[in-house]
Amino acid sequence: MNQPVSLGSVPLEDAKARAAHRTGLIYGVGAYGAWGLLPLYFKLFPGVGPVEVVAHRIIWSVLFMAIVLLAVRQFPAFTAALRQPRILGALTISAVLIAVNWLVYIWAINNEHVLAGSLGYFLNPLVNVLIGVVFLKERLRRLQIVAVAIAGVGVALLAAGELQTLWISITLAVSFALYGLVRKLTPVQAPVGLAVETLVLAPPALASLFWFATHGELAFGRHGVETALLIGTGAITSVPLLLFAGAARRLPLITLGLIQYIAPSLQFLTGYFLLGEPLSAARLMSFAFIWLALALFVGDSLRSLRRT
């Protein structure tokens, strides 16, 4: 009878699984930690408008992803995706959704609404649940229904007391949830998908930069440090997404779902403690209801996993 190969006292397969899990955790924490600290990066060049920042994120991501595709030898898969109308069409939709998400998020940072942005990403998992029901015909468990209802109360409180920022939170949550849905249903690997998305967005990005340049409003090239930071937006956009893809391949979905709260938590702490944004009573109550909803949602997910 064959015995599993051992490494010391630990079977080799178990050792590989544990190593993959550790690597996945490092990738996941790195991705969500980077996303959580993004407001601090974008605060380094406050004089640059959100449209120009998004344009630079797109252009420099195209160049960065070209290097990545060559390094991981996925350039043939990239060109193949461009030749398939269904995949190209789906990735065009996801590209528009992520561009809207980036634009609103950077506008929120520039206008001192980081807390509203963090609320949007706290809402995102619950919007994912609703999208699963509407588009994928998934059925909600009883506790999930309660969690969504409580989150709805939180949104209603925000609408009553902070209506001027509610659109930020809702737009970020819905755009990123729909982006995730489109990418889930599109059979393409993460680096290839991101490369196609940024390439699709490159023409309007270049057009906007040309418009800024011809009207004397282009920030790029104005100051050396500012220009370097704008070039760096390609890496800070692409690297977390690649880390996330690596984590998703190595971690169970429940683990990935739990560590995703690192990003909005860091955004909340950054907005409140480092950037000094006010936390009104309405906003605090809204956060409390949504955090309660997330606690119920996570608890239900863990219980379902144990039963499985």
Residue, then its C-alpha position, 0 to 999 in steps of 0.5 A: m500500500n502506497q504511503p504519502v511522501s513525508l517531509g519530516s513528520v508532515p506529509l508532503e501534500d499537507a506541507k504544500a497545502r499549508a505553504a500555499h495557504r500561508t502564501g495566499l494569506i500574505y497575498g490577500v493581506g497585501a492586496y486589501g492592505a494596499w487598497g485600504l491605504l490608497p487614500l494616503y497615496f492619492k492625498l500626495f497630489p491634491g492639486v490633480g483632478p480625479v479625471e486626470v488621476v484616473a487617466h494616468r491609472i489607466i495609461w500606466s497600468v497598460l504599460f505595467m500590465a504589458i510587462v507582467l504579461l510578458a513576464v508570466r507568458q500570457f501575451p498569447a492569451f491576451t491577444a486571444a481574448l481580444r479576438q473573441p467578441r463575447i469576452l471583449g464585450a464583457l471586459t468592456i462592460s467591466a472596464v466601464l464599471i471599474a473606471v466609474n468606481w475609480l473616478v468616484y473614489i478618487w473624487a471622494i478622497n479629493n473632497e474629503h469623503v474617505l469615510a463615505g468611500s469606506l462605507g461603500y466598501f463595507l456595503n459591497p459584500l451585502v450588495n454582492v448577496l443581492i446581486g446573486v439573488v437577482f442575477l444568479k437566482e441564488r436563495l438567501r438564508r434566513l440570517q442573510i435576509v436579516a443582515v440585508a434588512i439591517a444594512g438597509v436600515g443603515v443606508a436609510l439612516l445615512a440617507a436621512g442624515e448624510l444625503q449629500t454623501l450617500w451617492i458616493s457609498i452606493t455608487l462604489a458598492v454597486s459598481f464594484a459588485l457589478y464589476g465582480l459579477v461581470r468578471k466572475l462570468t467572464p472566462v479569462q485569467a485576472p492579468v489578461g482581464l485587467a490588461v484588456e480592461t485598461l487597453v479598452l479604457a486607454p483611448p478615452a484616457l489619452a483623449s482626456l490627457f490631450w484635452f488637459a494639455t491643450h487647455g493648459e490644465l495638465a498636471f503631469g510634468r509640472h513637478g518632478v515628484e508629482t509626475a513620479l507619483l502619477i506614473g506610480t499609479g500604474a503599479i499601485t493599481s495593478v499590483p493589488l489586483l494581481l495579489f488578489a488574484g494570487a490569494a483567490r487561487r490559494l484561499p477558501l472563499i470564506t477566508l478571502g471574504l473575511i480578510q476583505y474587510i481589512a480595506p474598508s477598515l483601514q480606509f475608515l481609520t485613515g479618514y477618521f484618525l489621520l485625515g480628521e474627517p467628521l463622524s456625524a451621529a447619522r454616519l456613526m449610526s449607519f456604520a453601526f447598523i452595517w457593521l451589525a449586518l456584516a457580523l450576522f453575514v459573516g457568522d452565517s457564512l461560518r456556520s454554513l461552512r461548518r455544516t458543509 
